[in-house]
Amino acid sequence: MKKNIIKLNSLFFILLPFIDLITSLVARFIYLPISIGMIIKGLYIFIITLYIIFYSKSKHRKTYIKYIILVSMFILLYFISKPYIFNKDYIINEISSIFKMFYGSILFFAFLVLYNDFKYKEKDINKLMFYSLITYSMLLIIPTITNTNFNTYTMKNNDGSVGWFYAANDISSIILMLYPFIYLFFIKKINNKNKKTYLYYLILLPIIYSIFIIGTKTSWLGLILITIILLVIFIITKQNKKNIYCLIITLMLTLGLTYISPAFANLNKEQDRLNNKVEIVEDSVKNTNVTEEKDQQKLEEQKCISYKITDIIKNKTIYNITHVILSGRENKAYTLYTIYKDSNFLNKLLGVGFSNTSKINNCYVERYVEMDIIDILFHYGIIGLIIIITPFIYLIKLILNNKINYNNNSIIYISIIILMIAISTVAGHVIGYPTTGIYLSLYMLLLTIHKNTKVVRE
């Protein structure tokens, strides 16, 4: 059984970029209530859970089972508190949303068990993440250079490419999380005696280009911040000078390209739109999207009340800054907050959910704000938020109790986890989305590998 699970894990992570690709393409042209990716990822966690319950000898086995029971109890209470959602119009969307929100947190505890059972090596996980980075980057670059890509934005006058993928923020978060592994696995192996050193560094160019073409503020600013973080850590821990020089060159390159980047161009266009200088033109050709068309039809048929943040932010300058940073999410957040605030006490504990029933009577409850903490809190309440962030509480406890040995790798893991949480708070698509949740869980697992081990400089 163990050999089969090892093979399953390897196959799952190798195929994960292609699973996301197929899911994205299907979602653009065919409306399915449950995506292909959700089915495959659901089967994966189901098989892993069966293994853990019946075969695992890990010391973390009981922790995983307890967490699964806790999540199951929450879901049961959630549905009991909302008996009116048990119909075909609501139930599938509710199940899909719960799956997305809780998937990453469940996987973290599953990974603890698998790591303890199979004794995976850190370098093997780093290698896996590195090759995933290459795959995602190529799946962005190839469609773009062949002009078969989809635009990042539905607005025709905005720049950016998501390759054949679906959501720009999803793919941005994935590549940003994987980006440090080009240093952790690949470049750090290069020594001064290797004549091919500079050829190896060229692998950075397509990675930077793949982030460059996405065209979102999150992707480009994230690249700059992660490069600075890695540079500071490498200098402090006195890493190979070639790695430090490479990071300096990368930082100079990204800063130099900023003014010609799609992200910067889109930022200027956004500011122009705020000043009513540019007309928004929807691109109906390169962003064919059956799912969004169905959502728009719902908006037109149902009662939709949007609340504007200008109700509480009267200063135009402050509002414009907030709007540029959050890209309109501030109004979505304020609308969902109003729905949550006006709900009953039980909904404050368990969330208002995603169903626009007569109890809510506002179709915006069905939509994501795309600010993860806000989405989790308002849609799944205080209890749901606590359950979903339990893995982070576990890590914070390890850090506060001085059970993490601080070396080059562990400091990088902590820094990237903190940065991704910050990104999830502003731009979403990190904690409450399956693939990004998978990679974030792997980061947290890698950090726990440095628990109670002898400190060795990488």
N, C-alpha and C positions, 0 to 999 in steps of 0.2 A: 504493500500500500504506500509506503514511504517513497519508494522509487517513482510510483505513478504521480504522487503529489509534487515531487521535485520536477518531473517532466511537465506537469500541468502549469506550475509556476513559471518555468522558463518559457513555455509556449505562450502563455498569457501575456507576459511582458514583451516578448518579441512581436506578437501580433497586435498589441494595444494601439500603436499608431494607425494601423490599417483598419482596426475595428472602429476607431474614431472617424477615419476617413469615409468608410462605407456608411456609417451612421449619418454623417454630415450630408453626403450625397443623396441618400434616401430621404432625409428630412426636407431637402430643398425641393424635391419633385413629387414625393408621395406623402400624404398625411397618414401617419400611423399613430394610434393612441399610445402604444408602447414601442420605443425605439429598439432597433436591433442591438445597439450597444448596451441598453439596459437589460435586455434578455441575456446576452452573453456574460455581462458582468454580474448579473444576478445568479446565473448558473455557477459561475466561479466561486462566489462567496458561499453559495449553498453547499457545494462539494467540499470546500475548505471547512465549513462548519461541521459537516458530517464527520470529516477526518478528525477534527479537534475533539468532538464529543466521544467518538468511539475508539480512536486509535492513539491519540496524542498522550505522551507521558510528560509533557512540559509542566514546569512549575506555574506557568501562566494560564494553564488550561482552565482552572476554576475562575480566574479573573475574567476570561473571555466569556465563559458560560454565564456568569453573573451579569456581565454587561449586556449580553444578548437578552437575558431575562428582563433586565431593566428597560431596555429599548422596547421589547415586546409589551411590557406592562404599560409603558407610555402610549404606544400606538393603540392598545386596547382601550385605554381611558380616553384617548383622543377621539376615537370613533364612537365610543359610548356617549360622549358629551355632545356629539353632533349626529344624531340619528337621521337627520334630514339630508345627509349627504349620500345615503345609500341608494343611489340610483345611477343609471348609466351615464348621465350628464356630468356627474361629479366624481364618482368613485375611482375611475381610472386615473384621472388627473391627480387626485389626492394620493393614491398609491405611488404614482410616478414621482411626485414631489417629495414624499417621505423617503423614498429610495435614494434620491439625489442628496438630500440633506444629511442622512445618517450613514451613508455608505463609507465615507472616508474614516469616520470615527470608529466604526465597527472594524474596518480593515486594520487600523493601527493595532488593536488588541490581537487580531488574528496574526499579524506579522510578528508580534512578540512571541507567540506560540511557535510559529513556523521557524523563526530564527533559533529559538531555544532547542527545538527538536532536531533541526537539520544542520545547525552550526555553520550557517552561511558565513563566508568571509566578507569583510568590509570591502575589500578590493573587487570582489565579484559583483557586489551590489553597485559599486561605483562604475564598473565596466558596463553593466546592464543599463545604467542611467545614461552613460556616455553614448552608447549606441542608439538609445532611444532618441537622444538629442539630435544625432545625425539623421535619423529616419524622419523625424518631424520636420527638420530643416529642409531636407530634400523634397518632402511633400508640399512644402511652401514654395520652394524655388522653381521646381520643374513646371508646375502649372503657370507660374508667373512669366517665365521666359518663353513659354509656348503660347502665351496669351489665352489660356483656357481657364484662368483663375476666376474666382468670384471677388467682387469688391468688398473691402472691409466695411464700408458704410453704404446704406441704401441711398444716400444723397449723391447724385451723379457728379457734383462739383467737388466732392471730397476724394482724397487720394488714399491708396492703401490696398493691399492684397491679402486674402486669407488662404490663398491657394485653392484647394478643393474642400477646405474645412468650412465649418458653419459659423461659429462665433469668434470674433476677433479677440475678445477678452479671454476666452477659454484657451485658445492657442498661444496667446501672449503669456499667460500665467504658466502654461506647461513649459514653454521654451525658456522662460526666465528661471524657473525652478531647476531645469536641467543644465542650464548654461555653466554653472560652477564646476560641473563634473568634467569639463574639458581640461580643467586644471587638476582636479582631484585624482583623476584616473590617467589622463594621457600625458599632458605636458610635464607633470611632476616626475615622470619616469625618464625624462630626457636628461642626460648628463653632458658635461662639457666634452667628453670624448666622442660623442656621437656626431658623425659628419652630416647626418641627415636632419639635424636639429631644426634648422630654419625651414626645411620642407614640411616638417611636422607642424610648425606654427601656422602654415598656410591654411590648415583646417579651420582656423578661427574665422577666416574671411567669409566663407559661406554661412557660418553661424551668425555673424554680425549682419550680413546681408539679409538673412531670413527675418531677423528682428527689425531691421531697417524698413523692409517693404510692408510690414503689417500696418504701420501708419497710425498707431494709437499712442497717446501720451504715456499710457502705462508701460507699454513695451519699451519705448526708447528711454524714458526716464529710469525705468527699472534696470535696463542694461547699464546705464551710466552709474547708478547707485551700487549695483552688484560689483561692477569693476572696481569702484573706489573701495568698497568693503574688502574685496579680495586683496587689493594692493596694500591696504593698511595692515591686514593680517599677515600677509607674506613678508612685509618689511619688519613687523614686530617679531615674527617667529624666525626671521633670518633664513628665508627660503633661497633656493637657487637663484642667482642673480639674473639668469636668462628668463626665468618666470616673471621676475619683477619688471625687467625691461619690457617683456611682452605685454604685461598689464598696463604699463605706462604708455606704450604705443597704442594699445587698444583704447585707452581712455582719451588720448589725444585725437585718435581717429574718430571716435564717436562724438566728441565735443566739436571737432572740426566739421563733421557731416551734419550736425544738428540743424544748421540754417538752411540746408537743402533737403532735409529729410521730409517724408510725407507727414510725419507727426507734427513737425513745426508748421508746415503749410496748412494742415487741418486746424491747428490751433489759431492761426491767423484768420482763417475763414470763419471759425466759430466766433471770434471776436467781432468780425465784420457783420455776422448775422445778428449778434447782440445789438449792434449799432444800426441794424436794418439796412445794411448796404448790399447784402447779397441775397438773392432769391434762392430758396431751397428747391432743388430739382431732384425728384426721385428717379432713380435708375431702375427702369422696369425690365431691362434686358439682362444685365449681368447679375442680378440679384433675385432671380426667380425663386420664390420661396412659398411653397404651398402652406406651410405651417403658419407663417406670418399673415398670409391672406385670410386664412381661417380665423386667426385671432382678430384681424381687423373687421371681419364680418360680425364677429361677436360684439365688438365695441359698438358697431352701428346699431345692433339689434337690442342691446341691453342698456340699462341705466348706468351711466358712467359719470361719476362726479370727481373731478380732479381739483385738489386744493393746492394753491400756489404758496411757495415759501415767502413770497413778498408780503403775505399777511402778517408775518412776524419780522421779516428783514426789510425795513423801509429804506435803508440807505442803498442807492443804486450801485455805488462802487463796490460795496461789500457783496451785494447780490451778484454782480457781474463776476467778481473773483470766485465766489462760491460756485456759480454756474460753470465757469471755465474748468475749475478743478473737478467738479462732480459730473459734468456733461449732462445736466438736466436731471440727474438722479435725486437732487434735493427736493424736487416737486413730487416725485414718486414716493420718496421717503415720508414727506409730510402728509401725503394723501393716505398712505398705509398707517402712519402713526394716528391720524384722525380716526380711521376705521377701528384701530385697536383700542384707542382711548375711549371710544363710545361703546365698546363691547362690554359684555358682562364679566363678572369676576372670574368665572370658570375659563372664559376665553383668554383672560389675561394670564392665567396659569398655563393653559394648554395651547394658546394661540387661536387666531381667527381662521386659520386654514387657508385653502385656495379656492373655496367654492362660493360663488356669488348666489347665495340663497336669499330667500325673503328676509332672513335675519340680518343680512349684511346690506343687500340691495345697492351694491356698487361694484361694477365689473372690474375695477382696478385691484380688487383683492386677489384676483386670479393671476396677477402679474408679479414678477420679481422686481424688486427695487434695484438689484445688482449691487447691493452693499451687504455682504454676507451676514454680519452680526445683526443688522436691522431686519433682514429677511428672516433669519432664524428666530429672533425675539418676537416679532410681530406675528409671524405665521405659525410658530410652534410654542410661543409663550415662554415664561420664565423657566418652567421645568424643562422644556425641550432644549432651551439654550444651555442649561447646566449640563444636561446629558451629552449634548453634542461637543461641548468644550472640555469634557472630562479628560481626554488624552492630553490636552494642554495643561490642565491642572496637575496631572500625573507628572509631566515634565518639569513644571515649575517647582513641584515638591522635591524632585530629584536635585534640581539646581540649588534651591534654598537650603537643602540638607547637605550640600557639598558632596553629593554622590556622583558628580560628573567630573571626570578628569579633563582638564583643559589643555588641549594641544591644537595644532594647526587645523585638523579636520573638525573637531568638536566645536571650535569657535566659529568656523565657517557654517556648520549646521545650525547653530543657535542664531547666527546673524541672518541667515536666509529664512529661517522659520519666522523670525520677528518681522523681517521685511515683507514676507508673503502675507502675514496676518495684517500688516498695515495696508498692503494692496487690497486685500479682501475687504477691508473696512471701507475703502474709498471706491474701488472699482468692481468688487465682487469676483465671482468665478474662481474661488480658491477653495474655501471650506465646504461650500454646499454644492459642489459639482463632482461627479464620480472620478474622472481621470485626474483632475488636479488634486482631489482628495487622496487618490492613490499615491501620487508622487510626494505629497506633503506628509503622508503617513510613513513613507519610506525614509524621508528626512528625519522624522521623529524617531523611527527605529534606529537609524544610523547614530543618532545622538545617544540613545540608550546603550548602544554597543560600547560606548566609552564609560559606562557605569562600572565602578569598582574594578578597574583594570589598571595595570601599571602604566604610568605616563611615559610614552615613548615619542620623541620628536619625529614627526613624519618626514 
